Amino acid sequence: MATTDHLARRFETLDTCVVSDAMDSLGLSGWLESIAPMWGCGRVAGPVRTMLLRPVTPEQPAPPSRVHLGCRVVEASSPGDIVVVAHQGRLDSGGWGGLLSAAAYVAGIRAVVVDGASRDIEEAEQIGLPLFAKAGTPVSARTRSVEVDIEVPVEVAGLEVRPGDFLVADRTGVLAIAKDRVADVLARAEEMHQAETRMRTAITSGVPVSQVMDSRYESMTDATQDARR
C-alpha cells in the first residue's frame, strides 16, 4: 500500500484542474469554494488534520483556556499533514496567525487551509509555510473565536472534511478528497493527465484544436468513458 508521502508526491505532479476532472468523472465533489493561496506557495498535497472554531458571543462566551487556539492541532500533527481550520468563512477575524505558522513550520506541517481569514500572511511567506484562506486580516481571534475541538469532522465551504481525508491545493483552488476515494481519484487523474499531455503535444505540433478538443474531450469527465483514449 502506498504511503501518504508517496501519494502526496504523486498528487503534487498534478494540478487541481485535472484532479477536479477526475473527481467529476467519479461523481465526487470536493472544491472548497473561494479559498485561495495567500502567497505564491505552489502546489501542495497531504492528509488532513482538522480544527473547529466557533464565534464568541454573549450567549456562548469563551471558556477558560491556558493555550491559544491552534496549539493543540499543531502538536497533534505529523510532518506532511495539512491543517484545515473550520472558521465558518469568517472574515472579521483571523482563524490562524504568525506564531502558529512558525510552530507549524517547525513541526513539518505541509500547509494550512483556513475557511475564513488568516493573519500574518507575510510571516507565513517569509518562513515558507503554504497558507490558503479566503482573505487576510490584521484582526485577532482573541475575544472573537474559540477552539471547539480538533480531529473531528468539520464543514468547510459547505463540504464535510474529515481527519485523514486528502487535500490538494494550488493557485487555482483547493480540493478535498475523502480518504476512501484517494486511490481512485489519483489513478483517474493520472490517466487524464496523460491524455491531456497527448492533446497538448498534438496542438503544439499543429493539429487543429477543434480536432483535438472534439467529442472525446467533451466526454472525458463522463464516468462511462475511458479517460485513457
N, C-alpha and C positions, 0 to 999 in steps of 0.2 A: 504494500500500500504506500502511495506517495506521501511524503511528509508535508506538513503545511508550508515549510520553507520552499520545498520543490514546487508545490502548487503556486505559491506566490510568485516565484521567479517566472514560471510559465505564463501566469496572468499578466505579469509586467511586460511581456513582449507583445501584448495585445491592447489595442485602445478600447475605450469604453463603448465606442460605437459598434464594433464587431461583437463585443460581449453582449450588448443590448440586443443586437440582431439574433444572436444565438438564443437568448432568453425568450425573445418573441417566438422563435421557431419551436420552442418547447412549452409555450403557453405560460410563461412566467413573467411576473412584474418585479421590478427591482430598483427603478430610478428614484433617488432621493432628491426630489424636486427643489431647485433653487439653491442647492448647496454647491459651492464652488471653491477652488483654491484661493487662499488669501495671499499667496505669493507664488512665483513660478517654480514650484517644487517638483514638477514632473509627475510621473505615474507611480502609484503605489498599490499594493495588494496585500491582504493578510487577514487572519482570523480576528473576529470581533470580541472586544470586551465592552460592556455597557455600563453607563452611569445614568441614573434617573434623577432629575432635578424637579422641584416644584416651586411655584412662587410663594413668597412670604406675604401673608395677608393678615388683617386683624383677626379673622376667623381661624387662620392657621399660622400662628407665629412660628418663628424659628425655634426649635428645641435647643437646649444647651448642647454645645459641642466643643470638644477640645481640639478638633482639627478642621481645617478649611475643606470645603467641598473639593473633590477630585483627588485628595491624597490617597484615599483607600484604593481607588481603581488603579492608580499608578503603581502602588506597591503590590497589587494583586496581579499585575500584568507580567507577561513574559516577553523577551526580545522577539520582535517581529509582529506583535499584536497591534491592532488598530483600535484605539479607544473611541467609542461612539457616545456622545453626550446628548441625551434626550432633554432638550431645553424648550420644548414646545414652540419652536420657531421664534422665540422672543428676541426682539431687537433692542429692548430698553435697557439691557444689562448684559454683561458677558458671562457665558457659561464656562469659560476657560480663560487662563491668563498666563503671564510670562513665567512666574515661578513654577507653575505646573508644567509648562513647556520644558523648562530646564530639567525638572525631575524626570519627565517622560523621556527626554533625550538620553539622560544618564541610564535609565532603565532599559534602553534599547527599543522603546516603543516605535513602531514604524510610522505612525501618523495619528492625528487626532481629527475627528469629524464632529462638528457641533451643529445640531439642529437649532440654530439661532445665531446670536452674535458671539464674537470672541474678542478678548482684549489682547494687547501687546503683540500685534502682528509682526512688527519689526523684530522683536526678540525671537520669535519663532524662526523667522527668516535668518537672522544672524547665526543661530546655532544649527540651522539646517533641519528643523523639525517640520515635516509636511503638515500643513494645517488647512482644513477645509471647513467653511462655515457659510452662513447666509450673509454676514456683514461683519465689519469691525466696529468696535465701540470702545471708548475710554471708560465707560461706566462700570463700576464694580458690582459683583454679585452680592457683596456683603450687605445684609439687611434686606435684600431683594429676592434671593433664591436660597434654597436649602437642598442638600442632598437627601434623597429618599432612600436609595439603595443602589447597590452595584450588582453586576452579574445577574440581571433579571431581564425578561423580555421587555422591550420598550417600543414606543411608537415614534418613528422618525419620518417627517414629511408625509404622514398618512399611511406609512407601511410599518408592519411589525418587523423588528430586528431583534434577533436572539443572540445570546452569547454563543460563540462558536460558528456563527454564520461567517461568510466571507465577504469582504469589501474590495472593490476595485474602483480606483479613482484616478482621474487625470484632469487636464484643463477643460475638457468637455463636460464632465459631470461625475457623479458618484453613484455606484450601483451596489446593492446588497443582494447576495445570493444565499438562499437557505442552505445550511450545511449539508443536508442530504441530497442536494442537487448540484453541488460544486463540480463533481467529476463530469456529470452530464453536460453542464454549461461549458466547461473548459474544452471538452472534446469537440463539441459542436462549434465553438468559437474558433478553435484552431483549424477546423475544416473550412469554415467560412473565410478565415484569414488567407488560407492557401488559395481559395477560389478568387478572392479579391486581388491577390497578388498576380495571378494569371491574367485577370482582366486589366489590371493596371499596365502590365507588360504589353498586352495587346494594344491598348490605347496609345502608349508611348512609341510603339513600333509602327503606328499609322493606321491601324484598323479603325474605321469609323465608329464613334462612340455609340451610335444608335444600334450598331450590330453587337457591340459588347454588352450594353445595358438594355437587352431585349427582354422578352418574357421570362427567360431563365433568371435574370437578375431580379425581376419583379417578384418572383415566387421563392426567392432564397429563404425568406423568413416563414414560409409555409411549412408547418411540421410534416406535411405529407411529401415534401420534396427532398431530393438528395442534394445537400449543400456542396458535395464534392465535385459535382459535374462542372 
